[in-house]
Amino acid sequence: RENVKISSSPVKSTTSSIDVLGEVQEVGLKLAAKRDAKLIKAEERITDGILFYKFDFAINDGTHQLLQLCVNKGKVWSLDANTTEKRWSKREEMYNNILGSFLPKLAA
């Protein structure tokens, strides 16, 4: 039960940043409630002018999830990396590196 998934969905042309969802901690708490999860950490960073929200969840079904969201090129990008709590200590560094290196780039 290990997954790393990237997905994107179109957003309104006027939406240029993930902060339209609200402040990072507030968004994290809302997402945790929807997932029946505990929010361990919520943080934001800016890379190449793109604001990223990153969340660390302990889901009550025994899953540990990192979720990163951003808006770029008219899309909201979601990067989801998850594994079991049992394997989390072995995957945490790799998953954080994956999320930290992701930049949504589309060919013109």
OpenMM code with the backbone's topology and positions (N, CA, C; nanometers):
from openmm import Vec3, app, unit

residues = "ARG GLU ASN VAL LYS ILE SER SER SER PRO VAL LYS SER THR THR SER SER ILE ASP VAL LEU GLY GLU VAL GLN GLU VAL GLY LEU LYS LEU ALA ALA LYS ARG ASP ALA LYS LEU ILE LYS ALA GLU GLU ARG ILE THR ASP GLY ILE LEU PHE TYR LYS PHE ASP PHE ALA ILE ASN ASP GLY THR HIS GLN LEU LEU GLN LEU CYS VAL ASN LYS GLY LYS VAL TRP SER LEU ASP ALA ASN THR THR GLU LYS ARG TRP SER LYS ARG GLU GLU MET TYR ASN ASN ILE LEU GLY SER PHE LEU PRO LYS LEU ALA ALA".split()
positions = [
    Vec3(0.0821, -0.1195, 0.0000),
    Vec3(0.0000, 0.0000, 0.0000),
    Vec3(0.0865, 0.1259, 0.0000),
    Vec3(0.1612, 0.1428, -0.1054),
    Vec3(0.2408, 0.2639, -0.1218),
    Vec3(0.2054, 0.3265, -0.2550),
    Vec3(0.1824, 0.4572, -0.2527),
    Vec3(0.1443, 0.5281, -0.3739),
    Vec3(0.2072, 0.6656, -0.3770),
    Vec3(0.2431, 0.7084, -0.4977),
    Vec3(0.2765, 0.8474, -0.5245),
    Vec3(0.1962, 0.8839, -0.6483),
    Vec3(0.1129, 0.9867, -0.6358),
    Vec3(0.0203, 1.0192, -0.7440),
    Vec3(0.0209, 1.1693, -0.7690),
    Vec3(0.0305, 1.2066, -0.8953),
    Vec3(0.0195, 1.3471, -0.9358),
    Vec3(-0.1092, 1.3612, -1.0151),
    Vec3(-0.1860, 1.4638, -0.9819),
    Vec3(-0.3059, 1.4902, -1.0605),
    Vec3(-0.3215, 1.6410, -1.0756),
    Vec3(-0.3991, 1.6809, -1.1750),
    Vec3(-0.4262, 1.8227, -1.1947),
    Vec3(-0.5695, 1.8400, -1.2420),
    Vec3(-0.6246, 1.9554, -1.2096),
    Vec3(-0.7602, 1.9902, -1.2512),
    Vec3(-0.7608, 2.1362, -1.2923),
    Vec3(-0.8371, 2.1696, -1.3950),
    Vec3(-0.8446, 2.3100, -1.4372),
    Vec3(-0.9070, 2.3981, -1.3280),
    Vec3(-0.8602, 2.5221, -1.3217),
    Vec3(-0.9190, 2.6218, -1.2318),
    Vec3(-0.9562, 2.7445, -1.3143),
    Vec3(-1.0333, 2.8325, -1.2540),
    Vec3(-1.0711, 2.9559, -1.3226),
    Vec3(-0.9459, 3.0327, -1.3629),
    Vec3(-0.9528, 3.1003, -1.4741),
    Vec3(-0.8357, 3.1746, -1.5227),
    Vec3(-0.7918, 3.2825, -1.4244),
    Vec3(-0.8833, 3.3264, -1.3382),
    Vec3(-0.8491, 3.4291, -1.2396),
    Vec3(-0.7781, 3.3701, -1.1168),
    Vec3(-0.7770, 3.2384, -1.1031),
    Vec3(-0.7113, 3.1735, -0.9892),
    Vec3(-0.5640, 3.1548, -1.0215),
    Vec3(-0.4786, 3.2219, -0.9444),
    Vec3(-0.3362, 3.2159, -0.9746),
    Vec3(-0.2531, 3.1567, -0.8612),
    Vec3(-0.3164, 3.1305, -0.7455),
    Vec3(-0.2402, 3.0789, -0.6324),
    Vec3(-0.3282, 2.9902, -0.5448),
    Vec3(-0.2648, 2.8951, -0.4776),
    Vec3(-0.3370, 2.8032, -0.3899),
    Vec3(-0.3936, 2.8749, -0.2676),
    Vec3(-0.3444, 2.9946, -0.2374),
    Vec3(-0.3928, 3.0655, -0.1182),
    Vec3(-0.5381, 3.1108, -0.1287),
    Vec3(-0.5997, 3.0934, -0.2457),
    Vec3(-0.7434, 3.1222, -0.2555),
    Vec3(-0.8237, 3.0268, -0.1662),
    Vec3(-0.7655, 2.9126, -0.1329),
    Vec3(-0.8330, 2.8162, -0.0443),
    Vec3(-0.8337, 2.8617, 0.1008),
    Vec3(-0.7435, 2.9539, 0.1345),
    Vec3(-0.7331, 3.0005, 0.2720),
    Vec3(-0.5909, 2.9854, 0.3234),
    Vec3(-0.5721, 3.0108, 0.4514),
    Vec3(-0.4411, 3.0002, 0.5160),
    Vec3(-0.4047, 2.8523, 0.5288),
    Vec3(-0.2756, 2.8189, 0.5180),
    Vec3(-0.2308, 2.6804, 0.5077),
    Vec3(-0.2779, 2.5922, 0.6245),
    Vec3(-0.2714, 2.6421, 0.7463),
    Vec3(-0.3117, 2.5624, 0.8631),
    Vec3(-0.4624, 2.5345, 0.8594),
    Vec3(-0.5392, 2.6364, 0.8234),
    Vec3(-0.6852, 2.6241, 0.8145),
    Vec3(-0.7245, 2.5220, 0.7062),
    Vec3(-0.6580, 2.5284, 0.5912),
    Vec3(-0.6851, 2.4327, 0.4833),
    Vec3(-0.6486, 2.2921, 0.5290),
    Vec3(-0.5357, 2.2782, 0.5971),
    Vec3(-0.4930, 2.1481, 0.6470),
    Vec3(-0.5925, 2.0865, 0.7435),
    Vec3(-0.6473, 2.1680, 0.8322),
    Vec3(-0.7450, 2.1170, 0.9283),
    Vec3(-0.8736, 2.0721, 0.8581),
    Vec3(-0.9161, 2.1472, 0.7563),
    Vec3(-1.0354, 2.1083, 0.6799),
    Vec3(-1.0119, 1.9766, 0.6059),
    Vec3(-0.8954, 1.9641, 0.5438),
    Vec3(-0.8640, 1.8408, 0.4714),
    Vec3(-0.8536, 1.7227, 0.5673),
    Vec3(-0.7961, 1.7443, 0.6849),
    Vec3(-0.7845, 1.6372, 0.7855),
    Vec3(-0.9229, 1.5879, 0.8268),
    Vec3(-1.0143, 1.6808, 0.8488),
    Vec3(-1.1504, 1.6439, 0.8893),
    Vec3(-1.2173, 1.5586, 0.7818),
    Vec3(-1.1966, 1.5949, 0.6534),
    Vec3(-1.2561, 1.5183, 0.5434),
    Vec3(-1.1957, 1.3790, 0.5320),
    Vec3(-1.0710, 1.3635, 0.5783),
    Vec3(-1.0002, 1.2353, 0.5657),
    Vec3(-1.0100, 1.1502, 0.6915),
    Vec3(-1.0775, 1.1989, 0.7952),
    Vec3(-1.0780, 1.1312, 0.9243),
    Vec3(-0.9328, 1.1103, 0.9683),
    Vec3(-0.8579, 1.2208, 0.9693),
    Vec3(-0.7141, 1.2158, 0.9935),
    Vec3(-0.6706, 1.3208, 1.0944),
    Vec3(-0.5505, 1.3021, 1.1444),
    Vec3(-0.4870, 1.4011, 1.2300),
    Vec3(-0.3881, 1.4782, 1.1437),
    Vec3(-0.3962, 1.6116, 1.1486),
    Vec3(-0.3003, 1.6963, 1.0787),
    Vec3(-0.1739, 1.7035, 1.1634),
    Vec3(-0.0654, 1.6502, 1.1124),
    Vec3(0.0615, 1.6533, 1.1849),
    Vec3(0.1351, 1.7836, 1.1579),
    Vec3(0.1347, 1.8244, 1.0303),
    Vec3(0.2052, 1.9467, 0.9954),
    Vec3(0.1442, 2.0080, 0.8709),
    Vec3(0.1412, 2.1402, 0.8664),
    Vec3(0.0998, 2.2144, 0.7472),
    Vec3(0.2036, 2.3230, 0.7254),
    Vec3(0.2578, 2.3292, 0.6048),
    Vec3(0.3590, 2.4312, 0.5772),
    Vec3(0.3467, 2.4802, 0.4342),
    Vec3(0.4055, 2.5947, 0.4095),
    Vec3(0.4043, 2.6503, 0.2751),
    Vec3(0.5454, 2.6886, 0.2356),
    Vec3(0.5672, 2.6898, 0.1038),
    Vec3(0.6956, 2.7340, 0.0496),
    Vec3(0.6690, 2.7969, -0.0863),
    Vec3(0.7626, 2.8780, -0.1294),
    Vec3(0.7546, 2.9360, -0.2630),
    Vec3(0.8786, 2.8918, -0.3393),
    Vec3(0.8569, 2.8312, -0.4551),
    Vec3(0.9653, 2.7900, -0.5433),
    Vec3(0.9321, 2.8389, -0.6831),
    Vec3(1.0269, 2.9056, -0.7470),
    Vec3(1.0060, 2.9611, -0.8818),
    Vec3(0.8781, 3.0438, -0.8897),
    Vec3(0.8458, 3.1164, -0.7837),
    Vec3(0.7289, 3.2027, -0.7811),
    Vec3(0.5964, 3.1305, -0.7602),
    Vec3(0.6006, 2.9997, -0.7351),
    Vec3(0.4787, 2.9209, -0.7140),
    Vec3(0.4646, 2.8903, -0.5654),
    Vec3(0.3468, 2.9201, -0.5093),
    Vec3(0.3188, 2.8904, -0.3687),
    Vec3(0.2699, 2.7461, -0.3571),
    Vec3(0.3374, 2.6694, -0.2718),
    Vec3(0.3002, 2.5303, -0.2452),
    Vec3(0.2490, 2.5178, -0.1029),
    Vec3(0.1411, 2.4435, -0.0841),
    Vec3(0.0933, 2.4037, 0.0480),
    Vec3(0.1252, 2.2555, 0.0637),
    Vec3(0.1883, 2.2201, 0.1748),
    Vec3(0.2236, 2.0799, 0.2004),
    Vec3(0.1649, 2.0377, 0.3339),
    Vec3(0.1011, 1.9206, 0.3340),
    Vec3(0.0341, 1.8691, 0.4533),
    Vec3(0.0838, 1.7290, 0.4849),
    Vec3(0.0938, 1.7017, 0.6131),
    Vec3(0.1343, 1.5706, 0.6635),
    Vec3(0.0186, 1.5201, 0.7501),
    Vec3(-0.0413, 1.4073, 0.7094),
    Vec3(-0.1581, 1.3524, 0.7784),
    Vec3(-0.1317, 1.2112, 0.8315),
    Vec3(-0.1847, 1.1821, 0.9480),
    Vec3(-0.1944, 1.0445, 0.9984),
    Vec3(-0.3429, 1.0088, 0.9898),
    Vec3(-0.3764, 0.9245, 0.8948),
    Vec3(-0.5160, 0.8879, 0.8715),
    Vec3(-0.5526, 0.7728, 0.9642),
    Vec3(-0.6742, 0.7757, 1.0138),
    Vec3(-0.7173, 0.6789, 1.1145),
    Vec3(-0.7260, 0.5352, 1.0653),
    Vec3(-0.7100, 0.5113, 0.9345),
    Vec3(-0.7102, 0.3733, 0.8846),
    Vec3(-0.5696, 0.3122, 0.8835),
    Vec3(-0.4710, 0.3861, 0.9407),
    Vec3(-0.3345, 0.3340, 0.9449),
    Vec3(-0.2461, 0.3810, 0.8312),
    Vec3(-0.2960, 0.4754, 0.7514),
    Vec3(-0.2200, 0.5308, 0.6395),
    Vec3(-0.1527, 0.6615, 0.6824),
    Vec3(-0.0325, 0.6837, 0.6327),
    Vec3(0.0357, 0.8119, 0.6521),
    Vec3(0.0427, 0.8783, 0.5150),
    Vec3(0.0043, 1.0058, 0.5068),
    Vec3(-0.0054, 1.0741, 0.3784),
    Vec3(0.0649, 1.2080, 0.3815),
    Vec3(0.1426, 1.2345, 0.2766),
    Vec3(0.1899, 1.3689, 0.2469),
    Vec3(0.1097, 1.4167, 0.1264),
    Vec3(0.0612, 1.5382, 0.1337),
    Vec3(-0.0173, 1.5956, 0.0251),
    Vec3(0.0353, 1.7354, -0.0024),
    Vec3(0.0591, 1.7646, -0.1296),
    Vec3(0.1070, 1.8972, -0.1676),
    Vec3(0.0158, 1.9535, -0.2759),
    Vec3(-0.0202, 2.0798, -0.2620),
    Vec3(-0.1095, 2.1462, -0.3567),
    Vec3(-0.0468, 2.2765, -0.4050),
    Vec3(-0.0694, 2.3089, -0.5313),
    Vec3(-0.0280, 2.4386, -0.5849),
    Vec3(-0.1132, 2.4700, -0.7068),
    Vec3(-0.1077, 2.5947, -0.7503),
    Vec3(-0.1760, 2.6372, -0.8728),
    Vec3(-0.0703, 2.6926, -0.9672),
    Vec3(-0.0735, 2.6457, -1.0924),
    Vec3(0.0162, 2.6986, -1.1955),
    Vec3(-0.0418, 2.6631, -1.3320),
    Vec3(-0.0222, 2.7520, -1.4279),
    Vec3(-0.0652, 2.7284, -1.5664),
    Vec3(-0.2133, 2.6915, -1.5770),
    Vec3(-0.2984, 2.7564, -1.4954),
    Vec3(-0.4424, 2.7349, -1.5041),
    Vec3(-0.4915, 2.6030, -1.4464),
    Vec3(-0.4075, 2.5380, -1.3655),
    Vec3(-0.4472, 2.4111, -1.3048),
    Vec3(-0.4094, 2.4096, -1.1570),
    Vec3(-0.4890, 2.3344, -1.0789),
    Vec3(-0.4476, 2.3043, -0.9415),
    Vec3(-0.3794, 2.1680, -0.9493),
    Vec3(-0.2586, 2.1613, -0.8934),
    Vec3(-0.1775, 2.0396, -0.8964),
    Vec3(-0.1782, 1.9755, -0.7584),
    Vec3(-0.1966, 1.8464, -0.7560),
    Vec3(-0.1979, 1.7709, -0.6313),
    Vec3(-0.0942, 1.6596, -0.6414),
    Vec3(-0.0082, 1.6525, -0.5427),
    Vec3(0.0899, 1.5446, -0.5348),
    Vec3(0.0671, 1.4738, -0.4023),
    Vec3(0.0314, 1.3470, -0.4103),
    Vec3(-0.0096, 1.2677, -0.2945),
    Vec3(0.0858, 1.1494, -0.2811),
    Vec3(0.1534, 1.1387, -0.1664),
    Vec3(0.2425, 1.0257, -0.1390),
    Vec3(0.1964, 0.9619, -0.0090),
    Vec3(0.1670, 0.8313, -0.0133),
    Vec3(0.1195, 0.7687, 0.1098),
    Vec3(0.1695, 0.6252, 0.1234),
    Vec3(0.1736, 0.5815, 0.2477),
    Vec3(0.2126, 0.4451, 0.2823),
    Vec3(0.1509, 0.4112, 0.4176),
    Vec3(0.1761, 0.2920, 0.4652),
    Vec3(0.1248, 0.2555, 0.5970),
    Vec3(0.2092, 0.3235, 0.7047),
    Vec3(0.1495, 0.3446, 0.8211),
    Vec3(0.2247, 0.4013, 0.9336),
    Vec3(0.3468, 0.3149, 0.9649),
    Vec3(0.3305, 0.1846, 0.9493),
    Vec3(0.4386, 0.0903, 0.9792),
    Vec3(0.5618, 0.1168, 0.8920),
    Vec3(0.5402, 0.1532, 0.7651),
    Vec3(0.6505, 0.1767, 0.6711),
    Vec3(0.6923, 0.3232, 0.6632),
    Vec3(0.6196, 0.4110, 0.7299),
    Vec3(0.6436, 0.5545, 0.7171),
    Vec3(0.7881, 0.5938, 0.7468),
    Vec3(0.8473, 0.5404, 0.8512),
    Vec3(0.9844, 0.5795, 0.8872),
    Vec3(1.0836, 0.5455, 0.7763),
    Vec3(1.0526, 0.4430, 0.6966),
    Vec3(1.1404, 0.4045, 0.5857),
    Vec3(1.1152, 0.4881, 0.4599),
    Vec3(1.0013, 0.5521, 0.4504),
    Vec3(0.9633, 0.6262, 0.3296),
    Vec3(0.9620, 0.7786, 0.3475),
    Vec3(0.9630, 0.8249, 0.4701),
    Vec3(0.9451, 0.9681, 0.4957),
    Vec3(1.0443, 1.0550, 0.4179),
    Vec3(1.1725, 1.0232, 0.4247),
    Vec3(1.2725, 1.1061, 0.3574),
    Vec3(1.2521, 1.1058, 0.2062),
    Vec3(1.2292, 0.9893, 0.1477),
    Vec3(1.2081, 0.9798, 0.0039),
    Vec3(1.0838, 1.0593, -0.0383),
    Vec3(0.9743, 1.0419, 0.0338),
    Vec3(0.8516, 1.1137, -0.0017),
    Vec3(0.8694, 1.2652, 0.0113),
    Vec3(0.9382, 1.3099, 0.1159),
    Vec3(0.9639, 1.4536, 0.1297),
    Vec3(1.0511, 1.5049, 0.0155),
    Vec3(1.1474, 1.4251, -0.0291),
    Vec3(1.2314, 1.4645, -0.1429),
    Vec3(1.1493, 1.4726, -0.2714),
    Vec3(1.0583, 1.3784, -0.2905),
    Vec3(0.9720, 1.3808, -0.4104),
    Vec3(0.8884, 1.5082, -0.4113),
    Vec3(0.8217, 1.5373, -0.2999),
    Vec3(0.7373, 1.6563, -0.2944),
    Vec3(0.8212, 1.7831, -0.3076),
    Vec3(0.9381, 1.7850, -0.2469),
    Vec3(1.0237, 1.9037, -0.2525),
    Vec3(1.0806, 1.9317, -0.3899),
    Vec3(1.0912, 1.8289, -0.4734),
    Vec3(1.1502, 1.8475, -0.6063),
    Vec3(1.0459, 1.8711, -0.7161),
    Vec3(0.9183, 1.8577, -0.6832),
    Vec3(0.8138, 1.8703, -0.7843),
    Vec3(0.7892, 2.0153, -0.8216),
    Vec3(0.7940, 2.0441, -0.9518),
    Vec3(0.7540, 2.1734, -1.0070),
    Vec3(0.6620, 2.1476, -1.1256),
    Vec3(0.5419, 2.2057, -1.1248),
    Vec3(0.4489, 2.1828, -1.2379),
    Vec3(0.4908, 2.2644, -1.3596),
    Vec3(0.5444, 2.1976, -1.4572),
    Vec3(0.5878, 2.2636, -1.5814),
    Vec3(0.5154, 2.1977, -1.6987),
    Vec3(0.4590, 2.2788, -1.7829),
    Vec3(0.3930, 2.2278, -1.9038),
    Vec3(0.4627, 2.2867, -2.0251),
    Vec3(0.4759, 2.2070, -2.1274),
    Vec3(0.5342, 2.2569, -2.2513),
    Vec3(0.4394, 2.3593, -2.3123),
    Vec3(0.4955, 2.4576, -2.3752),
    Vec3(0.4141, 2.5661, -2.4337),
    Vec3(0.3354, 2.5168, -2.5519),
] * unit.nanometer
topology = app.Topology()
chain = topology.addChain("A")
for resn in residues:
    res = topology.addResidue(resn, chain)
    for name in ("N", "CA", "C"):
        topology.addAtom(name, app.Element.getBySymbol(name[0]), res)
